Amino acid sequence: MSNVLEQALVAAQQRNWSLLNQYLQQLPQMAAEPLSPDWEQVLNLALNVLEAGDFQDRWEVAKVLPKLGTSAIAPLIAIMEDEAADLELRWFAGRILGEFQHPAVVTALVDLLSQSEDEELVDMATATLGNIGISAIEALTDLLAQEDSRLSAVRSLAHIRHSATIAPLLSVVHDPHVAVRSTAIEALSSFHDARIPPVLLDALNDLAASVRKEAVAGLGLRVDLREELDLVNRLKPRLWDFNGDVCQQAAIALGRMGTQEAAEALFEVLKSPATPIPLQVAVVRAFPPLPATLEYLHQELTSTGVEVCQEVITVLGRIEQPDLKPQATQILLEFIHSQHPATQHNRIKQSLALALGQLGEQSALNPLIHLLSDVDGGVRLHAIAALKKLAPENAPQQLQQLAANPQIDPSLKQGIAIALAEWNL
């Protein structure tokens, strides 16, 4: 160790913090006496890098200091609490302290959380206490009593995700501050605890949209309570919420319920002329995979604009249930042959080719071959990719037979030639 330490001291005298970091990376593994004078010297060198180095130097030495044991805690706390010190330096000191599971660290971070007015330091302390975990819960719970530090304390508790945080989080679900309520509701939603569902149901009618949204999201994760809490009927009103984000979250939650009743509620919103396009898209994505759902999507496909139309095609192409794939394919094929204006858009034709290839039904083979005659290169490439997926062995033979027919349209002949070249034939 002495030789490496001597080299480290030379690097420190030269203020070569990058080189000093390289030596420090070696020293903790070599030292056997953490309380020896040499070890104290190593700690001082590491602190020198932290105080005088640039961001990269501090980033590297942050990996060393936790290895130096509890002797590093006191000087790091002193740096973090020094209001005259560089903000970045204090931030690094706090992050490094998060590597120590020690009561003094929790106390110092909680004090910073309750006293500091700097947003970056508060965010750092919030995240660090969350990462420390269970040992920080008691101190954070005490902070809930202080209005100035309540939000930061709730955010730290939300980071911990341990059942011991349920009780303190429940204590603030009716807090006058919206951010406190929404953070608590979001955190509580990750637990399966009998005390939480009634709170989420109550929060569905909160005056703040952000709280309602978190409550809807949380209940959407509790499909196991669908019948017991009559969740479909409790969530349906939020589809018509004044806030669009709440409406979209309600669509997602109802889709997860996976019932015919939920699908009907979604379709009511979808066919309403007052429904904005972002919500229409969210509803289309949320539909549960049911036979009736496909019929709803079929109706929407023939009566909507390009943006929602493309989303319907995408959703149909992602159907995975074998018994629903033929129905989805038939809907798309009927749409291709319809006179709907959207069928003339290149991105719609590309989406159709992609969807038909994903569904894998042989009835789509000829329509995909027809798309090879399209003037748009992107449409042709999507059709070729779909044919490769749909019929990698049969399609080339059929294409060769068509290419040999002198009566075929020249544009199709050209598209077939491009497709065959893709198969290296």
C-alpha positions as CSV (number, residue, x, y, z in Angstrom):
1,M,0.0,0.0,0.0
2,S,2.8,2.4,0.9
3,N,4.1,2.6,-2.7
4,V,0.7,3.4,-4.2
5,L,-0.1,5.8,-1.4
6,E,3.2,7.7,-2.1
7,Q,2.2,7.9,-5.8
8,A,-1.2,9.2,-4.7
9,L,0.4,11.9,-2.6
10,V,2.5,13.0,-5.5
11,A,-0.6,13.2,-7.7
12,A,-2.3,15.3,-5.1
13,Q,0.6,17.7,-4.8
14,Q,0.4,18.1,-8.6
15,R,-3.4,18.6,-8.4
16,N,-3.8,15.8,-10.9
17,W,-7.2,14.7,-9.7
18,S,-7.7,12.2,-12.5
19,L,-4.5,10.4,-11.8
20,L,-5.1,10.5,-8.0
21,N,-8.5,8.9,-8.6
22,Q,-6.7,6.0,-10.4
23,Y,-4.5,5.4,-7.3
24,L,-7.5,5.8,-4.9
25,Q,-9.4,3.1,-6.8
26,Q,-6.6,0.7,-5.8
27,L,-6.1,1.7,-2.2
28,P,-9.3,0.7,-0.5
29,Q,-8.9,-2.9,-1.7
30,M,-5.3,-3.0,-0.5
31,A,-5.8,-1.5,2.9
32,A,-6.3,-3.9,5.8
33,E,-6.3,-1.3,8.7
34,P,-9.2,1.2,8.2
35,L,-8.3,3.0,11.4
36,S,-4.6,3.3,10.6
37,P,-3.0,6.7,9.9
38,D,-2.5,5.6,6.3
39,W,-6.2,5.0,6.0
40,E,-7.0,8.4,7.3
41,Q,-4.6,9.8,4.7
42,V,-6.5,8.0,2.0
43,L,-9.8,9.5,3.3
44,N,-8.3,13.0,3.2
45,L,-7.0,12.5,-0.4
46,A,-10.5,11.3,-1.5
47,L,-12.1,14.4,0.1
48,N,-9.5,16.6,-1.7
49,V,-10.7,15.2,-5.0
50,L,-14.3,15.7,-4.1
51,E,-13.7,19.3,-3.1
52,A,-11.3,20.4,-5.8
53,G,-12.1,18.1,-8.8
54,D,-14.4,18.7,-11.7
55,F,-17.7,16.8,-12.2
56,Q,-16.0,13.7,-13.7
57,D,-13.4,13.6,-10.9
58,R,-16.2,13.8,-8.3
59,W,-18.2,11.1,-10.1
60,E,-15.2,8.8,-9.9
61,V,-14.2,9.5,-6.3
62,A,-17.9,9.0,-5.3
63,K,-17.2,5.3,-6.0
64,V,-14.3,5.3,-3.6
65,L,-15.6,7.1,-0.5
66,P,-18.3,4.5,0.4
67,K,-15.6,1.9,0.6
68,L,-13.7,3.9,3.2
69,G,-16.3,3.0,5.9
70,T,-18.1,5.1,8.5
71,S,-15.2,7.4,9.0
72,A,-16.2,9.2,5.8
73,I,-19.7,10.0,7.1
74,A,-18.9,13.0,9.4
75,P,-16.8,15.0,6.8
76,L,-19.4,14.3,4.1
77,I,-22.2,15.6,6.3
78,A,-20.1,18.7,7.1
79,I,-19.7,19.3,3.3
80,M,-23.4,18.7,2.6
81,E,-24.5,21.1,5.4
82,D,-22.0,23.9,4.4
83,E,-24.2,26.6,2.9
84,A,-21.1,28.4,1.6
85,A,-19.9,25.4,-0.3
86,D,-20.4,24.8,-4.0
87,L,-23.9,23.5,-4.8
88,E,-22.5,20.6,-6.9
89,L,-20.1,19.6,-4.2
90,R,-23.0,19.5,-1.6
91,W,-25.1,17.5,-4.0
92,F,-22.3,14.9,-4.5
93,A,-21.7,14.7,-0.7
94,G,-25.4,14.0,-0.2
95,R,-25.6,11.3,-2.9
96,I,-22.5,9.6,-1.5
97,L,-24.0,9.6,2.0
98,G,-26.9,7.6,0.6
99,E,-24.6,4.6,0.3
100,F,-24.4,4.4,4.1
101,Q,-27.1,2.8,6.1
102,H,-26.5,4.9,9.2
103,P,-28.7,6.9,11.5
104,A,-26.5,10.0,11.3
105,V,-27.0,10.0,7.6
106,V,-30.8,9.8,7.8
107,T,-30.8,12.6,10.3
108,A,-28.6,14.8,8.2
109,L,-30.6,14.2,5.0
110,V,-33.9,14.8,6.9
111,D,-32.6,18.1,8.3
112,L,-31.5,19.1,4.8
113,L,-35.0,18.2,3.5
114,S,-36.7,20.3,6.1
115,Q,-34.4,23.3,6.0
116,S,-33.0,23.7,2.5
117,E,-34.7,26.0,0.0
118,D,-32.6,24.8,-3.0
119,E,-34.7,22.6,-5.3
120,E,-31.7,20.5,-6.5
121,L,-30.6,19.7,-2.9
122,V,-34.2,18.9,-1.9
123,D,-34.6,16.6,-4.9
124,M,-31.3,14.9,-4.1
125,A,-32.3,14.4,-0.4
126,T,-35.7,13.1,-1.4
127,A,-34.3,10.5,-3.8
128,T,-31.4,9.5,-1.4
129,L,-33.7,9.0,1.5
130,G,-35.9,6.9,-0.7
131,N,-33.0,4.8,-1.7
132,I,-31.9,4.3,1.9
133,G,-35.2,2.7,2.6
134,I,-36.7,1.3,5.8
135,S,-34.3,3.0,8.2
136,A,-35.5,6.4,6.9
137,I,-39.2,5.8,7.4
138,E,-39.5,6.9,11.0
139,A,-37.6,10.2,10.5
140,L,-39.6,10.9,7.3
141,T,-42.9,10.2,9.1
142,D,-42.0,12.8,11.7
143,L,-41.5,15.3,8.9
144,L,-45.1,14.9,7.7
145,A,-46.2,17.0,10.7
146,Q,-44.3,20.0,9.2
147,E,-46.1,21.7,6.4
148,D,-42.9,23.0,4.7
149,S,-41.3,19.6,4.4
150,R,-44.4,17.4,4.0
151,L,-44.3,17.1,0.2
152,S,-40.6,16.2,0.2
153,A,-41.2,13.7,2.9
154,V,-44.1,12.1,1.0
155,R,-42.0,11.9,-2.1
156,S,-39.2,10.2,-0.2
157,L,-41.7,7.7,1.4
158,A,-43.1,7.1,-2.1
159,H,-39.6,6.1,-3.3
160,I,-39.2,3.5,-0.6
161,R,-42.1,1.2,-1.7
162,H,-42.2,-0.8,1.6
163,S,-45.3,-1.7,3.5
164,A,-44.1,0.2,6.5
165,T,-44.8,3.4,4.5
166,I,-48.6,2.7,4.1
167,A,-49.7,4.1,7.5
168,P,-47.8,7.4,7.1
169,L,-49.0,7.8,3.5
170,L,-52.6,7.1,4.5
171,S,-52.3,10.0,7.0
172,V,-51.9,12.5,4.2
173,V,-54.4,11.4,1.6
174,H,-56.7,14.3,2.6
175,D,-53.9,16.9,2.8
176,P,-54.9,20.3,1.5
177,H,-52.0,20.3,-0.9
178,V,-52.8,18.6,-4.2
179,A,-49.2,17.4,-4.8
180,V,-49.1,15.7,-1.4
181,R,-52.4,13.9,-2.0
182,S,-51.5,12.8,-5.6
183,T,-48.1,11.5,-4.5
184,A,-49.5,9.6,-1.6
185,I,-52.3,8.0,-3.8
186,E,-49.8,7.0,-6.5
187,A,-47.5,5.4,-3.9
188,L,-50.3,3.6,-2.1
189,S,-51.5,2.1,-5.4
190,S,-48.5,-0.2,-5.5
191,F,-49.6,-2.0,-2.4
192,H,-52.2,-4.8,-2.0
193,D,-53.6,-3.8,1.4
194,A,-57.2,-3.8,2.5
195,R,-56.9,-0.2,3.8
196,I,-56.1,1.2,0.3
197,P,-59.0,0.5,-2.1
198,P,-61.5,2.5,-0.1
199,V,-59.1,5.4,-0.2
200,L,-58.7,5.1,-4.0
201,L,-62.5,4.9,-4.5
202,D,-62.9,8.1,-2.5
203,A,-60.1,9.8,-4.4
204,L,-62.0,9.2,-7.7
205,N,-64.1,12.3,-6.8
206,D,-61.2,14.5,-5.6
207,L,-61.4,18.1,-6.8
208,A,-57.9,17.9,-8.3
209,A,-57.5,16.1,-11.6
210,S,-54.0,14.8,-10.8
211,V,-55.5,13.0,-7.7
212,R,-58.3,11.5,-9.7
213,K,-55.9,10.3,-12.4
214,E,-53.7,8.5,-9.8
215,A,-56.8,7.0,-8.2
216,V,-58.0,5.7,-11.6
217,A,-54.6,4.3,-12.4
218,G,-54.4,2.5,-9.0
219,L,-57.8,1.0,-9.3
220,G,-57.0,-0.1,-12.9
221,L,-54.3,-2.4,-11.4
222,R,-56.8,-4.1,-9.1
223,V,-58.6,-6.4,-11.5
224,D,-58.8,-8.9,-8.7
225,L,-61.3,-6.6,-7.0
226,R,-63.4,-6.0,-10.2
227,E,-66.6,-7.6,-9.0
228,E,-66.2,-6.9,-5.3
229,L,-65.8,-3.2,-5.7
230,D,-68.0,-2.9,-8.9
231,L,-65.0,-1.3,-10.5
232,V,-66.4,-1.0,-14.0
233,N,-69.3,1.1,-12.9
234,R,-67.1,3.1,-10.5
235,L,-64.6,3.9,-13.3
236,K,-67.1,4.6,-16.1
237,P,-67.9,8.2,-15.0
238,R,-64.2,9.1,-15.3
239,L,-64.4,8.5,-19.0
240,W,-66.3,11.7,-19.2
241,D,-64.1,13.7,-16.8
242,F,-63.5,17.4,-17.4
243,N,-59.8,16.6,-17.6
244,G,-58.5,14.7,-20.7
245,D,-55.7,13.0,-18.8
246,V,-58.2,11.5,-16.4
247,C,-60.3,10.3,-19.3
248,Q,-57.4,8.6,-21.0
249,Q,-56.3,6.9,-17.7
250,A,-59.9,5.7,-17.2
251,A,-59.9,4.2,-20.7
252,I,-56.7,2.3,-19.8
253,A,-58.2,1.1,-16.5
254,L,-61.4,0.0,-18.0
255,G,-59.6,-1.9,-20.8
256,R,-57.7,-3.8,-18.1
257,M,-61.0,-4.9,-16.6
258,G,-61.4,-7.0,-19.7
259,T,-65.2,-7.3,-19.7
260,Q,-68.0,-6.8,-22.2
261,E,-69.5,-4.0,-20.0
262,A,-66.2,-2.2,-20.0
263,A,-65.9,-2.5,-23.8
264,E,-69.4,-1.1,-24.2
265,A,-68.5,1.9,-22.0
266,L,-65.4,2.5,-24.1
267,F,-67.4,2.3,-27.3
268,E,-69.9,4.9,-26.1
269,V,-67.0,7.3,-25.7
270,L,-65.5,6.4,-29.0
271,K,-68.6,7.0,-31.1
272,S,-69.4,10.3,-29.4
273,P,-68.8,13.3,-31.8
274,A,-67.6,15.3,-28.8
275,T,-64.7,13.0,-28.0
276,P,-61.3,14.6,-28.9
277,I,-58.9,12.6,-31.0
278,P,-56.3,11.9,-28.2
279,L,-59.0,10.3,-26.2
280,Q,-60.3,8.4,-29.2
281,V,-56.8,7.0,-29.7
282,A,-56.5,6.1,-26.0
283,V,-59.8,4.2,-26.2
284,V,-58.9,2.3,-29.3
285,R,-55.7,1.2,-27.6
286,A,-57.5,0.2,-24.4
287,F,-60.2,-2.1,-25.9
288,P,-59.9,-5.6,-24.4
289,P,-59.5,-8.4,-27.0
290,L,-63.1,-9.6,-27.3
291,P,-65.2,-10.6,-30.4
292,A,-67.5,-7.7,-29.7
293,T,-64.5,-5.3,-29.4
294,L,-63.4,-6.2,-32.9
295,E,-66.9,-5.3,-34.2
296,Y,-66.6,-1.9,-32.4
297,L,-63.3,-1.4,-34.1
298,H,-64.8,-2.4,-37.4
299,Q,-67.4,0.3,-37.1
300,E,-64.9,2.9,-36.0
301,L,-62.6,2.0,-38.9
302,T,-65.2,2.9,-41.5
303,S,-66.3,6.2,-39.9
304,T,-63.3,7.9,-38.5
305,G,-60.4,10.1,-39.7
306,V,-56.9,9.1,-40.7
307,E,-55.2,9.3,-37.3
308,V,-57.7,7.2,-35.4
309,C,-58.1,4.9,-38.4
310,Q,-54.3,4.1,-38.3
311,E,-54.6,3.3,-34.6
312,V,-57.5,0.9,-35.2
313,I,-55.4,-0.9,-37.9
314,T,-52.4,-1.1,-35.6
315,V,-54.6,-2.5,-32.7
316,L,-56.2,-5.1,-35.0
317,G,-52.8,-6.2,-36.3
318,R,-51.7,-6.9,-32.7
319,I,-54.5,-9.3,-31.9
320,E,-52.8,-12.4,-30.5
321,Q,-55.8,-14.7,-29.8
322,P,-55.9,-17.4,-32.6
323,D,-59.7,-17.4,-32.6
324,L,-59.9,-13.7,-33.2
325,K,-57.2,-13.4,-35.9
326,P,-59.4,-14.4,-38.9
327,Q,-62.1,-11.8,-37.8
328,A,-59.4,-9.1,-37.5
329,T,-58.0,-10.0,-40.9
330,Q,-61.4,-9.9,-42.6
331,I,-62.1,-6.5,-41.2
332,L,-58.8,-5.2,-42.6
333,L,-59.4,-6.8,-46.0
334,E,-62.9,-5.3,-46.2
335,F,-61.4,-1.9,-45.4
336,I,-58.7,-2.3,-48.2
337,H,-61.5,-2.9,-50.7
338,S,-63.7,-0.1,-49.4
339,Q,-63.9,3.4,-50.8
340,H,-62.8,5.0,-47.6
341,P,-60.6,8.1,-48.3
342,A,-58.1,6.9,-45.7
343,T,-57.2,3.9,-47.9
344,Q,-55.4,6.3,-50.3
345,H,-53.0,7.5,-47.6
346,N,-49.5,5.9,-47.8
347,R,-49.1,5.5,-44.0
348,I,-52.5,3.8,-43.8
349,K,-51.5,1.4,-46.6
350,Q,-48.2,0.8,-44.8
351,S,-50.0,0.1,-41.5
352,L,-52.4,-2.3,-43.3
353,A,-49.5,-4.3,-44.8
354,L,-47.8,-4.5,-41.4
355,A,-51.0,-5.5,-39.6
356,L,-51.8,-8.3,-42.2
357,G,-48.3,-9.6,-41.9
358,Q,-48.5,-9.8,-38.1
359,L,-51.9,-11.6,-38.2
360,G,-50.5,-14.3,-40.4
361,E,-53.7,-15.3,-42.2
362,Q,-53.2,-16.7,-45.7
363,S,-56.3,-14.9,-46.9
364,A,-54.2,-11.7,-46.9
365,L,-51.7,-13.0,-49.5
366,N,-53.3,-11.7,-52.7
367,P,-54.1,-8.2,-51.2
368,L,-50.5,-7.9,-50.1
369,I,-49.2,-8.9,-53.5
370,H,-51.5,-6.2,-55.0
371,L,-49.8,-3.6,-52.7
372,L,-46.6,-4.3,-54.5
373,S,-47.9,-2.2,-57.4
374,D,-48.2,0.9,-55.3
375,V,-46.2,3.9,-56.5
376,D,-44.9,4.6,-53.0
377,G,-41.7,2.8,-52.2
378,G,-42.5,2.6,-48.5
379,V,-45.8,0.9,-49.1
380,R,-44.0,-1.7,-51.4
381,L,-41.4,-2.3,-48.7
382,H,-44.0,-2.9,-46.0
383,A,-45.9,-5.3,-48.4
384,I,-42.6,-7.2,-49.0
385,A,-41.9,-7.5,-45.3
386,A,-45.4,-8.7,-44.7
387,L,-45.2,-11.3,-47.5
388,K,-41.9,-12.6,-46.0
389,K,-43.6,-13.0,-42.7
390,L,-46.8,-14.4,-44.0
391,A,-45.6,-16.9,-46.6
392,P,-41.8,-17.0,-46.7
393,E,-41.8,-20.2,-48.8
394,N,-45.0,-20.0,-50.9
395,A,-45.0,-16.3,-51.8
396,P,-41.9,-16.4,-54.0
397,Q,-43.3,-19.1,-56.2
398,Q,-46.6,-17.2,-56.6
399,L,-44.7,-14.0,-57.4
400,Q,-42.6,-15.8,-60.1
401,Q,-45.8,-17.2,-61.7
402,L,-47.3,-13.7,-61.8
403,A,-44.1,-12.2,-63.2
404,A,-44.3,-14.7,-66.1
405,N,-47.8,-13.5,-67.0
406,P,-47.5,-10.9,-69.9
407,Q,-50.9,-9.6,-69.0
408,I,-50.1,-8.2,-65.6
409,D,-50.0,-4.5,-64.9
410,P,-46.5,-3.0,-65.5
411,S,-46.4,-1.4,-62.0
412,L,-47.2,-4.7,-60.4
413,K,-44.6,-6.4,-62.5
414,Q,-42.0,-3.9,-61.3
415,G,-43.1,-4.4,-57.7
416,I,-42.8,-8.2,-58.0
417,A,-39.3,-7.8,-59.4
418,I,-38.3,-5.7,-56.4
419,A,-39.9,-8.3,-54.1
420,L,-38.2,-11.2,-55.7
421,A,-34.9,-9.4,-55.5
422,E,-35.5,-9.1,-51.7
423,W,-35.8,-12.9,-51.6
424,N,-32.5,-13.1,-53.5
425,L,-34.1,-15.1,-56.3
